[in-house]
Amino acid sequence: MSKSILISLPIYLPIKKNKMTLIGMNWYRNEHFSTLNKVKKIYKQLIQNQIVTNLKFTTYNVEAILYYKNARSDLDNSISVILKFVNDALQELDIVTNDNVNNFIEFNGKVGGLDKTNPRLEIIVSGEIK
């Protein structure tokens, strides 16, 4: 049987002194590992708060839809890091067995449009359940 869940995540977080930071590859490559781990935990908690089901996917697909703040945004830059945090959280929350190629079998990323007041990444996880 196939099911899906929707997760909405901010792409900006107040990392240092309440300054909003775009969570993407440019930030990731320059950040200290302890801050990276802190942000990963924030995303895990945000995901856990949104998932109200006990689904367990055997295989799964992810669709990521970016709603950007300005037109200078880069789709891959914004999606890559947050998607990694999402897959790790799904595994830690026991929603997927593993995020390897045997389980995580398809990914699609696309631009949803401009949203200056709520830039975000909407994640749709779908697949076969146990």
C-alpha positions as CSV (number, residue, x, y, z in Angstrom):
1,M,0.0,0.0,0.0
2,S,1.3,3.5,-0.9
3,K,1.0,6.5,1.5
4,S,2.5,10.0,1.7
5,I,3.3,12.6,4.3
6,L,3.8,16.4,3.9
7,I,6.5,18.2,5.8
8,S,7.0,22.0,5.6
9,L,10.3,23.3,6.8
10,P,11.8,26.8,6.9
11,I,14.9,27.5,4.8
12,Y,16.0,30.3,7.0
13,L,16.9,29.9,10.7
14,P,18.2,32.3,13.4
15,I,21.6,30.7,13.8
16,K,23.7,33.6,15.2
17,K,22.4,36.5,17.3
18,N,18.9,36.1,15.8
19,K,20.2,36.8,12.3
20,M,18.3,34.7,9.8
21,T,20.6,32.4,7.8
22,L,19.8,30.6,4.6
23,I,20.4,26.9,5.3
24,G,22.2,25.7,2.2
25,M,25.5,24.5,0.8
26,N,27.3,27.9,1.2
27,W,26.4,28.0,4.9
28,Y,27.1,24.3,5.4
29,R,30.7,24.3,4.0
30,N,31.7,27.2,6.3
31,E,29.9,26.3,9.5
32,H,31.4,24.6,12.6
33,F,30.4,20.9,13.1
34,S,28.7,21.7,16.4
35,T,26.4,24.3,14.8
36,L,25.7,21.8,12.0
37,N,24.6,19.2,14.5
38,K,22.5,21.8,16.4
39,V,20.6,22.7,13.2
40,K,20.2,19.1,12.3
41,K,18.5,18.5,15.6
42,I,16.2,21.6,15.0
43,Y,15.1,20.1,11.7
44,K,14.5,16.7,13.3
45,Q,12.3,18.3,16.0
46,L,10.4,20.3,13.3
47,I,9.8,17.1,11.4
48,Q,8.8,15.1,14.5
49,N,6.2,17.8,15.4
50,Q,4.6,17.5,12.0
51,I,4.4,13.8,11.7
52,V,1.3,12.5,13.5
53,T,1.3,9.0,12.1
54,N,3.1,5.8,12.8
55,L,3.9,5.1,9.1
56,K,7.0,3.0,8.3
57,F,8.1,3.2,4.7
58,T,9.8,0.2,3.1
59,T,10.8,2.2,0.0
60,Y,10.2,5.8,-0.4
61,N,10.4,8.8,-2.7
62,V,10.9,12.5,-1.9
63,E,9.6,15.5,-3.7
64,A,11.0,18.8,-2.5
65,I,9.3,22.1,-3.5
66,L,11.2,25.3,-2.9
67,Y,9.3,28.5,-2.1
68,Y,12.1,31.1,-2.3
69,K,12.5,34.6,-0.8
70,N,14.1,36.3,-3.8
71,A,15.0,35.4,-7.3
72,R,18.7,35.0,-6.6
73,S,17.9,31.7,-4.8
74,D,19.6,28.5,-6.0
75,L,17.4,25.4,-6.0
76,D,20.2,22.9,-5.4
77,N,21.9,25.1,-2.8
78,S,18.7,25.3,-0.7
79,I,17.5,21.7,-1.1
80,S,20.7,19.7,-0.7
81,V,21.5,20.3,3.0
82,I,17.9,20.3,4.3
83,L,17.2,17.1,2.3
84,K,20.1,15.4,4.0
85,F,18.8,16.5,7.4
86,V,15.3,15.2,6.4
87,N,16.5,11.8,5.4
88,D,18.6,11.4,8.6
89,A,15.6,12.5,10.7
90,L,13.3,10.0,8.9
91,Q,15.7,7.3,9.8
92,E,16.2,8.4,13.4
93,L,12.5,8.6,13.9
94,D,12.1,5.1,12.5
95,I,9.9,6.2,9.6
96,V,12.3,4.7,7.1
97,T,14.7,1.8,7.7
98,N,17.6,3.4,6.0
99,D,18.2,6.2,3.5
100,N,20.4,4.1,1.2
101,V,19.7,3.3,-2.4
102,N,17.7,0.2,-1.4
103,N,15.1,2.3,0.4
104,F,15.4,5.9,-0.9
105,I,14.7,5.3,-4.5
106,E,13.6,8.6,-6.1
107,F,14.0,12.3,-5.6
108,N,12.5,15.3,-7.4
109,G,13.2,18.9,-6.6
110,K,11.4,21.8,-8.1
111,V,10.6,25.5,-7.6
112,G,7.2,26.3,-6.2
113,G,7.4,30.0,-6.5
114,L,8.1,33.2,-4.7
115,D,7.0,33.6,-1.0
116,K,8.7,36.6,0.6
117,T,6.9,36.1,3.9
118,N,7.3,32.3,4.3
119,P,10.2,31.0,2.3
120,R,10.2,27.2,2.9
121,L,10.9,23.8,1.6
122,E,7.8,21.5,1.3
123,I,8.8,17.9,1.4
124,I,6.4,15.1,0.3
125,V,7.6,11.7,1.4
126,S,5.7,8.9,-0.3
127,G,6.1,5.2,-0.8
128,E,5.3,1.7,0.2
129,I,4.5,1.0,3.8
130,K,4.8,-2.1,5.9
